[in-house]
Amino acid sequence: HVQLVESGGGLVQPGGSLRLSCAASRSIVSIITMAWYRQAPGMQRELVARLPYTGRTTYTDAVKGRFTITRDNAENTLYLQMNSLEPEETSVYYCQGDGYWGRGTQVTVSS
């Protein structure tokens, strides 16, 4: 079992940046793949980025070149650096790993 707690969301202007964090309650070394998802109002939850322990990182096409997913195994934390944010990316962002989900952090992109 692992608890995941997201943080770092908030209100940002279009073109701005945010860095999301996902803190795990235990070591994430054994978690093979961790990922960020997002869900906009009235929409299905969608994959944003996936980071396996080994292997290639994948991003949804809409965020390629702007978002970067990283993990710090020593700090038991997953990150998502988001640059050049767009209003349509307003969503709740969720961390996922080992089949467990966090409760999400709200990101609002608006002027």
N, C-alpha and C positions, 0 to 999 in steps of 0.2 A: 504494500500500500504506500502511496505517496500523495501528499497534499501539495498543490500548486497554487501559488498566489501571484497574480499579475499586479503590476503597478506601472506608473509612468504615463498613463493616459491623461487627457485633458483637452482643452480648447487651443487650437492652433490656427493661424491664418493660412489660407492657400499659399502653397510654396514653402511652407515652414517645415520644421523637423521635430520629431519626437523620438525618444528611445524608450521602448518598453522593456520591462524586466519580468521574469517569471522565476520566483524563488521556490525551490523544492524543499520539502521537509526532511529529505534524506539524500544521500549521495545519488547523483544522476549518472554515475559512471556505468551502471548496469542497464541504464535505459538506452536501448539501441537507437531509437529514433525519437526526436522531439520536434514539435511543430507549432506554428502559429496559424490560427484560423481567425476569421472575422465574420460577423453577421450584422448586416444592415437591417433596419426596421422593415419588416414584411418580406425579408429575403431569406434564402437558405444560407446556412453556415457554409463558408467556402475556405478552402485551403489557401493560405498566403505563402508559406514557406515551410520546407521540411529539411531537417538537418539530421542525417544519420550519424552514428558514432564514427563509422568509416564509410567512405563512399561519397557520392556526389550530392551536393546540396541542390534542391530544386525550388523554384519560385513560380508562382502563377505569372503568366505573361504580363499582366497589367502592372506588376511591381518590379519587373526585372530592370536592373540598373539603378533603382532608387532605394530599394529595401535591402538590408543585409541581416541575415540571421546568424547568430554566433552562440556558442555555449562555453561557459567557464565551469569545468568539472570541479575545480578546486573550491569554487564558491557555490556550487550546486545551483547555478542560475543560467537561464536561457535569456537571450536578448533579441530584440528586433529594432534595428536602427531604421527609421523611416524618414526619407528625405523627399522634398518636392511633393508634399502631400496635396491631394486634390479633394474638393468638397464631397465628391461621390465616394470617398474612402471613409466617410463618417460611419463608424460601426463600433460594435463591442468586439474587442480583440481578445481571443482566448488562447491560452497555452495548453498544449496536449502532450502527454508522454506516458508510455507504458499503459495506454488505455484509460488514463485518468485525465480529467479536465479541471482547469481552474474556473473561477467564477467570472472572469473577464474584467477588462478595464475599458472604459468608454473613451473613444477618440472622436472628437468633433472638429471638423475642418470647416471653418467659416470665418468670413470677414465681419 
